[in-house]
Amino acid sequence: MALPIQIVPSVLPCDFARLGAEIEALDAAGVDHFQWDVMDGQFVPNLTFGPDVIAAARKHTTKPFEAHLMVLTPDMLAARYVEAGCSRLIVHVEACPHLHRTLGNIASMGANAAVALNPHTPISEVEHVLDLVDMVLVMTVNPGFGGQSYIASMEPKIAELRALIERRGLADRVNIEVDGGIGPNTIEGAVAAGANVLIAGTALFRYSEGLEFAVSDLRAKALAARG
């Protein structure tokens, strides 16, 4: 059975001076959970959310938090983000020389472990850890900045991952997430290729009709693309 479509906001475009209110507004708009783009200024150029900020935002919604750890030292930082209230941690293949161990460590903390692939990184890099994750993130931009354009050439990569997950009999437990440039003109291609968790950042806030309409419209387009 196919896993459900999920519309997930990146917190990155929010007004940080009103972060609690922004979280509440997104919650009310009907998002499924929240993604925190954690950047360390080393793996990617920018610096973003520390665990204390995420912990402070936790009281503003009961929906799950996931931390996308765009960091060079995920093993050193993982526990802090679990303690801050993140129930899923996403680590990058490119930052984990001992990926199997890193994913196992996350699971031992009581969180769901997930793994991300930069655009240039092949699916083969996660082939032997699919049993340890509940999600694989295929980046559809190069990580580090919001508001980038969707890389449509990643769609065959998403399809390759979907086929691998289905061959392994994991279609009912391993989600495929896409992050980068997802909006009303790109979400259908990502879903048709096999994704079911869609990260929307800048595009959500560009809808003149407001957040509730934005979430509803993206969900409708995703469901239509699934067929």
SVG drawing of the C-alpha trace seen along z (x, -y; Angstrom):
<svg xmlns="http://www.w3.org/2000/svg" viewBox="-8 -40 42 47">
<polyline fill="none" stroke="black" stroke-width="0.4" points="0.0,0.0 1.3,-3.4 2.3,-5.7 0.2,-8.9 1.0,-12.2 2.4,-14.7 2.7,-18.5 5.5,-19.7 6.7,-23.3 10.3,-24.2 10.5,-26.7 13.3,-28.6 11.1,-31.2 9.2,-32.1 9.6,-35.4 12.0,-34.5 10.8,-37.4 7.3,-35.7 8.4,-32.1 5.8,-30.8 3.0,-32.6 4.2,-31.4 4.3,-27.7 0.7,-28.1 -0.4,-29.6 1.1,-26.7 -0.4,-24.2 -3.9,-25.7 -3.4,-25.7 -3.3,-21.8 0.4,-20.9 1.3,-17.3 4.5,-18.1 7.4,-20.6 11.0,-20.5 13.8,-22.4 16.7,-23.1 19.7,-22.9 22.8,-24.4 26.2,-24.6 28.1,-27.1 30.5,-24.2 28.6,-21.5 26.5,-24.3 27.4,-28.1 24.6,-29.3 23.9,-29.1 20.3,-28.5 18.6,-26.8 20.2,-25.6 18.3,-23.1 17.2,-25.8 15.2,-27.6 13.5,-24.4 12.8,-23.5 11.2,-27.0 8.9,-26.4 7.9,-23.0 5.0,-24.3 3.3,-26.0 2.2,-22.8 1.6,-19.1 2.6,-18.1 5.9,-16.3 9.2,-18.0 12.0,-16.7 15.5,-18.1 17.3,-18.1 20.9,-18.1 22.9,-19.8 26.0,-19.5 29.4,-17.9 29.1,-16.4 25.6,-14.8 26.8,-12.3 27.9,-15.1 24.7,-17.0 22.0,-14.4 21.1,-14.0 20.5,-17.8 17.9,-17.8 16.1,-14.8 16.0,-16.4 14.7,-19.6 11.6,-17.7 12.5,-16.3 11.1,-12.9 13.0,-12.4 16.5,-13.3 17.7,-13.4 21.4,-13.0 23.4,-13.4 25.2,-10.5 28.0,-12.9 28.6,-13.9 28.6,-10.3 31.6,-8.1 30.0,-5.5 26.4,-5.9 25.1,-2.6 26.4,-3.4 25.0,-7.0 21.5,-5.8 21.6,-3.2 22.7,-5.8 19.7,-8.0 17.3,-5.0 18.8,-4.2 17.8,-7.7 14.2,-6.9 13.9,-9.0 13.2,-7.9 16.3,-7.9 16.3,-9.2 19.0,-9.9 19.4,-12.6 21.2,-12.6 22.6,-15.7 21.8,-16.0 25.1,-14.5 24.9,-11.5 23.7,-8.2 20.9,-6.1 23.5,-3.3 24.8,-5.2 21.7,-4.3 21.0,-0.8 22.4,1.0 20.8,-1.1 17.2,-1.1 16.3,1.3 17.5,-1.4 15.4,-4.3 11.8,-5.4 12.6,-8.0 15.0,-8.9 15.3,-12.5 16.2,-13.3 17.4,-16.9 16.0,-18.7 18.3,-21.7 21.8,-21.9 21.4,-22.4 22.1,-25.6 19.8,-28.2 16.0,-28.7 14.2,-29.8 16.2,-27.9 14.8,-26.5 13.7,-22.9 16.1,-20.5 13.8,-18.5 16.5,-16.1 16.2,-14.6 12.9,-13.0 14.5,-9.9 16.5,-9.5 13.3,-9.6 11.8,-7.0 14.9,-4.8 14.6,-5.0 10.9,-4.2 11.6,-1.1 14.4,0.0 12.1,-0.5 9.4,1.5 11.8,4.4 12.9,4.6 9.3,4.9 9.6,1.6 6.9,-0.5 4.7,-0.5 7.4,-1.8 10.0,-3.9 8.9,-7.4 10.5,-9.3 10.8,-13.0 11.8,-15.8 13.1,-19.1 14.0,-22.1 11.9,-24.2 8.6,-22.4 5.6,-24.5 2.4,-24.4 4.4,-24.0 6.8,-21.3 5.0,-19.1 3.2,-17.0 6.4,-15.9 8.0,-14.9 4.9,-12.9 4.6,-11.2 8.2,-10.1 7.5,-8.4 7.8,-11.0 5.1,-11.2 6.6,-13.7 6.8,-17.2 8.8,-20.0 7.4,-23.4 9.2,-26.5 9.1,-29.8 6.2,-28.6 3.8,-28.3 4.2,-32.0 3.9,-33.2 0.2,-32.2 -1.9,-35.4 -4.8,-33.4 -3.0,-32.5 -1.5,-29.5 -4.6,-27.3 -5.3,-27.6 -1.6,-27.0 -1.5,-23.7 -4.8,-22.6 -3.8,-23.4 -0.4,-21.6 -2.1,-18.6 -4.7,-18.4 -2.1,-18.7 0.0,-15.9 -2.9,-13.6 -3.9,-14.2 -0.4,-13.4 -0.4,-10.1 -3.5,-9.0"/>
</svg>
